[in-house]
Amino acid sequence: MFDVFIWLYSGIILTIIGTLGTCWGPGVKDPVVRILNTEVASIGVSLILLCYNHTLALLTMIATSVICTLILFRAISRLEEMGADV
């Protein structure tokens, strides 16, 4: 059976861990780790929404992954253009 509370609590925990990782992520020098920190939070939000509606969870996962990845790649490329040590 599909136990809703396991997925809900797992999503809440992943969202909190991903948010904290994203807050402390700019101190990390590796850009891949920064992207993974945002992906953990988006997976947590998707798990929370999975308890309510499968389509809503899928669309949220796709949208947050694409938007976060584009923003981070743009920020990393701008920092490299400015000569910062990324």
Number of C-alpha atoms within 10 A of each C-alpha: 3 7 8 13 11 12 18 20 14 15 24 18 17 22 23 15 17 23 19 14 19 21 13 12 19 13 9 13 11 11 16 11 15 20 19 17 20 24 23 22 26 25 24 25 24 27 26 24 21 19 18 12 11 13 11 13 20 15 13 19 20 13 13 18 19 12 10 15 17 13 11 16 14 12 13 16 13 12 13 12 9 9 9 10 8 12
